[in-house]
Amino acid sequence: MIFADVILPVFLVAGAGYAVAKLTRFDPTILTKVVFHLLTPALIFHVLYTQSVSGSELTDTILFVFLFHGLLFVIGHLGASAVHADRDTRAATVLTLSLSNTGNYGLPILLFALGEKGFALGLLYILGHMAFQITFGVGTAAWDKDSGWWRLPLNLLKVPWIYAFALALILRTTGTTLPIPIDRPIELLSQAAIPMQLLLLGVQLAQVRLRGVIREAIPLSAAKLIIAPLIAWGLTAVLGIHGLLRAVLIIEGSTPSAVNSLILALQYNRRPALVSSVVLLTTVGIIATMGVLLTLLS
């Protein structure tokens, strides 16, 4: 039932996007901008405006995000150093292990499995993970590429999601009620976000190619699918996190390698063929591991 009710719908919608991209050579550029700049901010605002989240949940989530992804960041560096990998391979390893597809994969899983409250907590996770990507992720990709990586944390201020979060928080704190002509369009846009995110995931995966790096990609994919969930499970225990928040953190921490890791690898030429292979393998392999996790967490 978990597979049919939670996992299968995600892959069917993403599969539709994959099929369209393969059949029409669809360019995802415009779709990506619409999802990133319009639909996802509307989703973040609407959910956080209508669903209450406590200060302790926010604090625990942000703490978990940076500890969890920081540990994967360190493991990636240590693993690459142990096998004497070159700098590009080391960067590719760190990107695929430490960055996760918490948005267009994790959010639908949370919504179908845990409902709107779990979904709202997932949005907090994504905001923290975005900060990690913009700082550690982009910094890793740009290292030794003369790209001014030390200035990259300032890019966080350019992300519209942050302002959607802040505005929702301000309105909730002040008890402000939005007029219907404003509230309803935002709600409509938020309802379009999840299916569009899944379609975009499929379209992005259609661009991925396995190019002779399968032997390197398999160990990295296995580490992402097995080690990451174990760390997430253990870290929630160490931090004393229980209940719904614990389930959200473990699920989000167990999502596949991020498509954003591929975008960074392409941008800075950090072995994009290897990164794309890991993204594809983890996205397919998550069918098995996520099914087990949801069963254990239910």
Sine and cosine of phi, psi and omega as CSV:
sin_phi,cos_phi,sin_psi,cos_psi,sin_omega,cos_omega
0.00,0.00,-0.62,0.78,-0.01,-1.00
-0.88,0.47,-0.69,0.72,0.01,-1.00
-0.89,0.46,-0.73,0.68,-0.07,-1.00
-0.94,0.35,-0.60,0.80,-0.11,-0.99
-1.00,0.03,-0.47,0.88,-0.14,-0.99
-0.91,-0.42,-0.80,0.61,-0.14,-0.99
-0.99,0.14,-0.71,0.70,-0.06,-1.00
-0.86,0.51,-0.71,0.71,0.02,-1.00
-0.84,0.54,-0.61,0.80,0.02,-1.00
-0.88,0.47,-0.72,0.69,-0.05,-1.00
-0.96,0.26,-0.46,0.89,0.04,-1.00
-0.93,0.36,-0.69,0.72,0.01,-1.00
-0.93,0.36,-0.70,0.71,0.05,-1.00
-0.88,0.47,-0.61,0.79,0.04,-1.00
-0.89,0.45,-0.56,0.83,0.07,-1.00
-0.90,0.44,-0.68,0.73,0.06,-1.00
-0.89,0.45,-0.63,0.78,0.03,-1.00
-0.89,0.46,-0.70,0.71,-0.02,-1.00
-0.90,0.43,-0.69,0.72,0.01,-1.00
-0.88,0.47,-0.69,0.73,0.00,-1.00
-0.90,0.44,-0.62,0.78,0.00,-1.00
-0.94,0.33,-0.63,0.78,-0.10,-1.00
-0.99,0.15,-0.46,0.89,-0.12,-0.99
-0.88,-0.47,-0.05,1.00,-0.08,-1.00
0.82,0.57,0.74,0.68,-0.08,-1.00
-0.92,0.40,0.73,-0.68,0.06,-1.00
-1.00,0.00,0.90,-0.44,-0.10,-1.00
-0.99,0.16,0.05,1.00,-0.13,-0.99
-0.85,0.52,-0.78,0.62,-0.05,-1.00
-0.92,0.39,-0.68,0.73,0.02,-1.00
-0.86,0.50,-0.67,0.74,0.02,-1.00
-0.87,0.50,-0.69,0.73,-0.01,-1.00
-0.92,0.40,-0.64,0.77,0.00,-1.00
-0.90,0.43,-0.71,0.70,0.00,-1.00
-0.90,0.43,-0.70,0.71,-0.09,-1.00
-0.95,0.32,-0.72,0.69,-0.16,-0.99
-1.00,-0.04,-0.31,0.95,-0.10,-1.00
-0.83,-0.55,-0.86,0.51,-0.14,-0.99
-0.94,0.34,-0.72,0.70,-0.02,-1.00
-0.92,0.39,-0.67,0.74,0.10,-0.99
-0.86,0.51,-0.63,0.78,0.04,-1.00
-0.90,0.44,-0.64,0.77,0.02,-1.00
-0.90,0.44,-0.74,0.68,0.01,-1.00
-0.86,0.51,-0.74,0.67,-0.02,-1.00
-0.88,0.47,-0.76,0.65,-0.09,-1.00
-0.89,0.46,-0.71,0.70,-0.05,-1.00
-0.92,0.38,-0.72,0.70,-0.02,-1.00
-0.95,0.31,-0.45,0.89,0.05,-1.00
-0.96,0.29,-0.53,0.85,-0.07,-1.00
-0.98,-0.19,-0.32,0.95,-0.02,-1.00
-0.91,-0.42,0.76,-0.65,-0.02,-1.00
-0.99,0.15,0.67,-0.75,0.06,-1.00
-0.76,-0.65,0.78,-0.63,-0.06,-1.00
-0.98,0.20,0.34,-0.94,0.04,-1.00
-0.89,0.45,-0.59,0.81,0.01,-1.00
-0.92,0.38,-0.59,0.81,0.05,-1.00
-0.91,0.42,-0.64,0.77,0.04,-1.00
-0.90,0.44,-0.73,0.68,-0.02,-1.00
-0.89,0.46,-0.74,0.68,-0.01,-1.00
-0.88,0.47,-0.62,0.78,-0.02,-1.00
-0.92,0.40,-0.75,0.67,-0.01,-1.00
-0.89,0.45,-0.66,0.75,0.03,-1.00
-0.88,0.48,-0.72,0.69,0.01,-1.00
-0.88,0.48,-0.72,0.69,-0.06,-1.00
-0.83,0.56,-0.75,0.66,-0.08,-1.00
-0.96,0.27,-0.56,0.83,0.08,-1.00
-0.93,0.36,-0.72,0.69,-0.06,-1.00
-0.90,0.43,-0.81,0.58,-0.03,-1.00
-0.95,0.32,-0.46,0.89,0.11,-0.99
-0.90,0.43,-0.66,0.75,0.06,-1.00
-0.89,0.46,-0.68,0.73,0.04,-1.00
-0.90,0.43,-0.59,0.81,0.06,-1.00
-0.87,0.50,-0.73,0.68,0.00,-1.00
-0.92,0.39,-0.69,0.73,0.01,-1.00
-0.87,0.49,-0.65,0.76,0.04,-1.00
-0.87,0.49,-0.71,0.70,0.02,-1.00
-0.90,0.43,-0.71,0.70,-0.02,-1.00
-0.91,0.42,-0.67,0.74,0.01,-1.00
-0.90,0.44,-0.68,0.73,0.01,-1.00
-0.92,0.40,-0.61,0.79,0.03,-1.00
-0.92,0.39,-0.59,0.81,-0.04,-1.00
-0.89,0.45,-0.53,0.85,0.01,-1.00
-0.99,-0.17,0.21,0.98,0.05,-1.00
0.83,0.56,0.71,0.70,0.01,-1.00
-0.95,0.30,0.49,-0.87,0.06,-1.00
-0.96,0.28,0.09,-1.00,-0.13,-0.99
-0.90,0.44,-0.64,0.76,-0.01,-1.00
-0.92,0.40,-0.65,0.76,0.03,-1.00
-0.92,0.38,-0.61,0.79,0.04,-1.00
-0.89,0.45,-0.70,0.72,0.03,-1.00
-0.89,0.45,-0.68,0.74,0.02,-1.00
-0.88,0.47,-0.64,0.77,0.01,-1.00
-0.90,0.44,-0.73,0.68,-0.01,-1.00
-0.90,0.43,-0.67,0.74,-0.02,-1.00
-0.89,0.46,-0.72,0.70,-0.06,-1.00
-0.95,0.31,-0.51,0.86,-0.01,-1.00
-0.99,0.14,-0.64,0.77,-0.17,-0.99
-1.00,-0.02,-0.31,0.95,0.00,-1.00
-0.96,-0.28,0.69,-0.72,-0.11,-0.99
-0.80,-0.61,0.40,-0.92,-0.01,-1.00
-1.00,0.07,0.92,0.39,-0.08,-1.00
-0.97,0.24,-0.28,0.96,-0.07,-1.00
-1.00,0.01,-0.99,0.13,-0.13,-0.99
-0.97,0.23,0.02,1.00,0.22,-0.98
-0.92,-0.40,-0.77,0.64,-0.08,-1.00
-0.90,0.43,-0.68,0.73,-0.05,-1.00
-0.88,0.47,-0.73,0.69,0.05,-1.00
-0.88,0.48,-0.62,0.78,0.04,-1.00
-0.88,0.48,-0.71,0.70,0.01,-1.00
-0.89,0.45,-0.67,0.75,-0.02,-1.00
-0.90,0.44,-0.72,0.69,-0.03,-1.00
-0.95,0.32,-0.57,0.82,-0.10,-1.00
-1.00,-0.02,-0.58,0.81,-0.16,-0.99
-0.85,-0.53,-0.07,1.00,0.05,-1.00
0.99,0.13,-0.13,-0.99,-0.13,-0.99
-0.92,0.38,-0.54,0.84,0.03,-1.00
-0.91,0.40,-0.71,0.70,0.07,-1.00
-0.89,0.46,-0.60,0.80,0.04,-1.00
-0.88,0.47,-0.70,0.72,0.01,-1.00
-0.88,0.48,-0.67,0.74,0.05,-1.00
-0.91,0.41,-0.56,0.83,0.05,-1.00
-0.89,0.46,-0.56,0.83,0.05,-1.00
-0.90,0.43,-0.61,0.79,0.08,-1.00
-0.88,0.47,-0.65,0.76,0.02,-1.00
-0.86,0.50,-0.71,0.71,-0.06,-1.00
-0.89,0.45,-0.63,0.77,0.01,-1.00
-0.89,0.45,-0.68,0.74,0.06,-1.00
-0.91,0.41,-0.67,0.74,-0.01,-1.00
-0.91,0.41,-0.57,0.82,0.04,-1.00
-0.89,0.45,-0.67,0.74,0.05,-1.00
-0.88,0.48,-0.63,0.77,0.03,-1.00
-0.91,0.42,-0.68,0.74,0.00,-1.00
-0.89,0.46,-0.70,0.71,-0.08,-1.00
-0.93,0.38,-0.51,0.86,-0.01,-1.00
-1.00,-0.05,-0.95,0.30,-0.07,-1.00
-0.94,0.35,-0.66,0.75,-0.04,-1.00
-0.91,0.42,-0.82,0.57,-0.01,-1.00
-0.92,0.38,-0.59,0.81,0.05,-1.00
-0.87,0.48,-0.64,0.76,0.04,-1.00
-0.90,0.43,-0.71,0.70,-0.03,-1.00
-0.91,0.41,-0.60,0.80,-0.09,-1.00
-1.00,0.03,-0.14,0.99,-0.07,-1.00
-0.84,0.54,0.74,-0.67,-0.02,-1.00
0.90,0.43,0.27,0.96,0.02,-1.00
-0.94,-0.33,0.22,0.98,0.03,-1.00
0.81,0.58,0.70,0.72,-0.08,-1.00
-0.92,-0.40,0.25,0.97,0.03,-1.00
0.89,0.46,0.71,0.71,-0.11,-0.99
-0.87,0.49,-0.45,0.89,-0.07,-1.00
-0.93,0.36,-0.24,0.97,0.04,-1.00
-1.00,-0.04,-0.07,1.00,-0.17,-0.99
-0.91,0.42,-0.49,0.87,0.07,-1.00
-0.83,0.55,-0.43,0.90,0.03,-1.00
-0.91,0.41,-0.37,0.93,0.01,-1.00
-0.91,0.42,-0.35,0.94,0.03,-1.00
-0.85,0.52,-0.54,0.84,-0.02,-1.00
-0.95,0.32,-0.22,0.97,0.00,-1.00
-1.00,-0.03,-0.05,1.00,-0.05,-1.00
-1.00,0.02,0.85,-0.52,-0.08,-1.00
-0.92,0.40,-0.35,0.94,-0.03,-1.00
-0.88,0.48,-0.60,0.80,-0.02,-1.00
-0.88,0.47,-0.66,0.76,-0.04,-1.00
-0.96,0.29,-0.54,0.84,0.09,-1.00
-0.90,0.44,-0.67,0.74,0.04,-1.00
-0.89,0.45,-0.73,0.68,-0.05,-1.00
-0.90,0.43,-0.67,0.75,-0.01,-1.00
-0.91,0.42,-0.68,0.73,0.03,-1.00
-0.88,0.48,-0.66,0.76,0.01,-1.00
-0.90,0.43,-0.67,0.74,0.00,-1.00
-0.90,0.44,-0.71,0.71,-0.02,-1.00
-0.91,0.42,-0.63,0.77,0.03,-1.00
-0.92,0.39,-0.67,0.74,-0.04,-1.00
-0.91,0.41,-0.62,0.78,-0.04,-1.00
-1.00,0.03,-0.10,0.99,0.00,-1.00
0.94,0.33,0.41,0.91,-0.03,-1.00
-0.97,0.22,0.72,-0.69,0.04,-1.00
-0.97,-0.26,0.80,-0.60,0.01,-1.00
-0.96,0.29,0.63,-0.78,0.11,-0.99
-0.91,0.40,0.50,-0.87,-0.07,-1.00
-0.83,0.56,-0.68,0.74,0.00,-1.00
-0.87,0.50,-0.36,0.93,0.06,-1.00
-1.00,-0.09,-0.67,0.75,-0.06,-1.00
-0.91,0.42,-0.67,0.74,-0.07,-1.00
-0.92,0.39,-0.69,0.72,0.08,-1.00
-0.87,0.50,-0.62,0.78,0.04,-1.00
-0.90,0.44,-0.67,0.74,0.03,-1.00
-0.89,0.46,-0.67,0.75,0.02,-1.00
-0.89,0.46,-0.69,0.72,0.03,-1.00
-0.90,0.44,-0.64,0.77,0.00,-1.00
-0.91,0.42,-0.57,0.82,0.02,-1.00
-0.93,0.37,-0.42,0.91,0.01,-1.00
-0.99,0.11,-0.24,0.97,-0.15,-0.99
-0.91,0.42,-0.75,0.66,-0.09,-1.00
-0.89,0.45,-0.80,0.60,0.03,-1.00
-0.87,0.49,-0.57,0.82,0.02,-1.00
-0.94,0.34,-0.58,0.81,0.06,-1.00
-0.90,0.44,-0.65,0.76,0.01,-1.00
-0.93,0.36,-0.66,0.75,0.07,-1.00
-0.87,0.49,-0.67,0.75,0.01,-1.00
-0.90,0.44,-0.62,0.78,0.06,-1.00
-0.85,0.52,-0.73,0.69,0.02,-1.00
-0.89,0.46,-0.68,0.74,0.02,-1.00
-0.88,0.47,-0.68,0.74,0.00,-1.00
-0.91,0.40,-0.63,0.77,0.01,-1.00
-0.92,0.39,-0.45,0.89,0.03,-1.00
-0.92,0.40,-0.33,0.94,0.02,-1.00
-1.00,0.09,-0.18,0.98,-0.10,-1.00
-0.99,0.16,0.63,-0.78,0.05,-1.00
-0.75,-0.66,0.65,-0.76,0.15,-0.99
-1.00,0.04,0.92,-0.40,-0.16,-0.99
-0.83,-0.56,0.93,0.38,0.13,-0.99
0.94,0.34,0.35,0.94,-0.01,-1.00
-0.86,-0.52,0.34,0.94,-0.12,-0.99
-0.87,0.49,-0.58,0.81,-0.02,-1.00
-0.92,0.40,-0.54,0.84,0.07,-1.00
-0.98,0.17,-0.55,0.83,-0.09,-1.00
-0.95,0.30,-0.56,0.83,-0.06,-1.00
-0.88,0.47,-0.76,0.65,0.03,-1.00
-0.88,0.48,-0.64,0.77,0.03,-1.00
-0.90,0.43,-0.66,0.75,0.01,-1.00
-0.91,0.41,-0.66,0.75,0.02,-1.00
-0.89,0.46,-0.66,0.75,0.02,-1.00
-0.89,0.45,-0.67,0.74,0.00,-1.00
-0.91,0.43,-0.63,0.78,-0.08,-1.00
-0.99,0.15,-0.40,0.91,-0.10,-1.00
-0.94,-0.34,-0.78,0.63,-0.08,-1.00
-0.93,0.38,-0.69,0.72,-0.05,-1.00
-0.85,0.52,-0.75,0.66,0.03,-1.00
-0.88,0.47,-0.59,0.81,0.01,-1.00
-0.91,0.42,-0.66,0.75,0.04,-1.00
-0.90,0.43,-0.69,0.73,0.01,-1.00
-0.87,0.50,-0.70,0.72,0.00,-1.00
-0.88,0.47,-0.73,0.69,-0.02,-1.00
-0.93,0.38,-0.61,0.79,-0.05,-1.00
-0.93,0.37,-0.60,0.80,0.06,-1.00
-0.90,0.44,-0.56,0.83,0.04,-1.00
-0.93,0.37,-0.68,0.73,0.00,-1.00
-0.89,0.45,-0.64,0.77,-0.02,-1.00
-0.99,0.12,-0.09,1.00,0.03,-1.00
0.94,0.33,0.55,0.84,-0.02,-1.00
-1.00,-0.05,0.75,-0.66,-0.08,-1.00
-0.75,-0.66,0.06,-1.00,0.14,-0.99
0.93,0.37,-0.57,-0.82,-0.08,-1.00
-0.89,0.46,-0.66,0.75,-0.02,-1.00
-0.87,0.48,-0.65,0.76,0.04,-1.00
-0.85,0.52,-0.71,0.70,0.00,-1.00
-0.89,0.45,-0.67,0.74,0.01,-1.00
-0.88,0.48,-0.73,0.68,-0.04,-1.00
-0.90,0.44,-0.65,0.76,0.01,-1.00
-0.92,0.38,-0.67,0.74,0.00,-1.00
-0.90,0.43,-0.75,0.66,0.00,-1.00
-0.90,0.44,-0.60,0.80,0.01,-1.00
-0.94,0.34,-0.25,0.97,-0.04,-1.00
-0.98,-0.21,0.11,0.99,-0.03,-1.00
-0.95,0.30,0.29,-0.96,-0.08,-1.00
-0.92,0.39,0.12,-0.99,0.08,-1.00
-0.86,0.51,0.60,-0.80,-0.12,-0.99
-0.96,0.27,0.62,-0.78,0.16,-0.99
-0.87,0.48,-0.50,0.87,0.04,-1.00
-0.88,0.47,-0.49,0.87,0.07,-1.00
-0.90,0.43,-0.58,0.81,0.07,-1.00
-0.93,0.36,-0.66,0.75,0.02,-1.00
-0.87,0.49,-0.68,0.74,0.04,-1.00
-0.92,0.39,-0.65,0.76,0.02,-1.00
-0.89,0.46,-0.63,0.78,0.04,-1.00
-0.93,0.36,-0.68,0.73,-0.05,-1.00
-0.88,0.47,-0.64,0.77,-0.09,-1.00
-0.94,-0.35,0.19,0.98,0.06,-1.00
0.83,0.56,0.79,0.62,0.02,-1.00
-0.96,-0.27,0.95,0.32,0.02,-1.00
0.74,0.67,0.87,0.50,-0.05,-1.00
-0.87,0.49,-0.50,0.87,0.03,-1.00
-0.89,0.45,-0.66,0.75,0.03,-1.00
-0.92,0.39,-0.72,0.70,-0.02,-1.00
-0.89,0.46,-0.70,0.71,-0.02,-1.00
-0.89,0.45,-0.59,0.81,0.02,-1.00
-0.91,0.42,-0.66,0.75,0.02,-1.00
-0.92,0.40,-0.65,0.76,0.04,-1.00
-0.85,0.52,-0.72,0.70,-0.02,-1.00
-0.92,0.40,-0.74,0.68,-0.05,-1.00
-0.91,0.43,-0.64,0.77,0.00,-1.00
-0.95,0.32,-0.56,0.83,0.02,-1.00
-0.92,0.40,-0.60,0.80,0.05,-1.00
-0.97,0.24,-0.69,0.72,-0.05,-1.00
-0.92,0.39,-0.37,0.93,-0.04,-1.00
-0.91,0.41,-0.31,0.95,0.03,-1.00
-0.83,0.56,-0.68,0.73,-0.02,-1.00
-0.97,0.22,-0.76,0.65,-0.10,-1.00
-0.93,0.36,-0.61,0.80,0.01,-1.00
-0.94,0.35,-0.57,0.82,0.06,-1.00
-0.87,0.48,-0.67,0.74,0.03,-1.00
-0.91,0.42,-0.71,0.70,-0.02,-1.00
-0.88,0.47,-0.72,0.69,-0.01,-1.00
-0.89,0.45,-0.57,0.82,0.05,-1.00
-0.91,0.41,-0.69,0.72,-0.01,-1.00
-0.93,0.36,-0.54,0.84,-0.04,-1.00
-1.00,0.09,-0.24,0.97,-0.05,-1.00
-0.98,0.20,0.00,0.00,0.00,0.00
